């Protein structure tokens, strides 16, 4: 029998208060997820018994969110490749959706890696910093840029691990995942899943480059059926280098991403 007795349970999912359009015409304001996306809902009334329900959707005239339909990429979620990017040029034919992956992909031993020691630098390496959406396309002399994350920074990662990563840096000063390091994580460490704090690691870059050079890290991980969970929180508060992670997707076919309630369990020695 599994027991949480003696364990420290850490919630890795951000708490988001919905912006709700009530049936009486009022609007109850809410908050956003760590990426700044609101969670908008509409209250309704079931005529059969006068009970209330709340739909996960935004009216077309909502002043906060421009989309009538909300997606499963809001708040903490896990994304797979099938139904998401498998139509991109150069993607493998055997990509899986999160609903097809084994359950143990999303639950089990995890390595926790903090990269606070990788301080941003202004040197030749910083000039190689990847292009990020909305960022300056090239580094200028003296600009601080995050360091490339190398396998030597990830020596605690064991084969078959779930990998949780964070750092104290934001924006262009975040350490960044390179294609060579991701290749090592996939082929050598054979990680099952990558979990990322809302900020701290730059992995989404070259988003608007011409295919097949766009979004190299997403391409590599999802192409190898390694799902990505983000934006997570509180990874930086974990006290142990190894934890037990739990963050299950909904069992919904053709859902390219799924909301999750992610958590980490630390042993009694934490």
C-alpha positions, 0 to 999 in steps of 0.5 A, a space after each residue: 500500500 502506498 502511503 504519504 506518511 513521512 513525506 513532504 508533498 510539494 504542489 508544483 501546479 500554480 493556483 489560478 483563479 478563474 475570471 467568471 462570467 456569471 449568469 446575472 451578468 456580473 464578472 468575477 475577476 481572476 488571476 493569470 497563470 505564470 505565463 500571463 494567460 487568464 483562465 476564463 469561464 462562463 456560468 450557466 444554468 441547467 433548466 432540468 433542475 436549476 443547477 449551475 455549471 461553469 464552462 471553460 470558455 470565454 465569450 467572444 466579447 471578453 475584454 481580457 481574453 481574445 479567444 472564444 475557446 480556451 485551450 488545454 495549454 493554460 496553467 500547468 499542462 503536459 504536451 505531447 507531439 501527436 496532434 500538436 506538431 506531428 504535421 511539421 516537416 521532418 517529424 518522425 512517423 511514430 510520435 505519440 499523443 499524451 493519451 497513448 503514452 504509458 502511465 509511468 511516463 508521468 509518474 515516478 522517480 525524478 531528478 531535480 536540477 537547479 541551475 542557479 550557479 550558471 550565472 549569465 555572462 557577456 563573452 563569446 559563448 553568450 553570443 551563441 545564445 539562441 533566438 527567442 520570440 520577441 527578443 533581440 536577434 543578436 547579442 550586442 557587446 557586453 550583453 548578459 546572456 544565459 549559459 548553455 546547459 551542458 551534460 556536465 551540469 546534469 550529472 545527477 540525472 539517472 537513466 529513465 528519470 523524469 527531469 525537473 529543471 529550474 533556475 533563478 534567472 529570467 528572460 535572456 539571462 536564463 541558461 538554455 538547452 542546446 540541441 546537443 544536450 537534449 540529444 544526450 538527455 534523450 539517447 544517453 539518459 533516456 529521460 521519460 519526461 521534462 518538467 520546467 518551472 515557469 521561468 528559469 530555463 530557456 527551451 522555447 526559441 527559434 519559434 518563427 524560424 523556417 521549418 524544419 529549423 523552428 523550435 528545435 527543442 520541442 521538435 527533439 523531445 516530442 519527436 522522441 516521445 518525451 513529453 514536456 510539462 510546464 509551467 510548473 512552480 515550486 521546483 526551486 523549493 524542493 529540498 532533495 535532489 531526487 523526488 517522486 513526481 506525479 502529474 497525470 494527463 487526462 485520458 482523452 484521445 486527440 487532446 494534444 496537451 492536458 491540464 495536470 495537477 503536478 506534485 513532488 513527494 520528498 522522502 522523510 529525510 527532506 
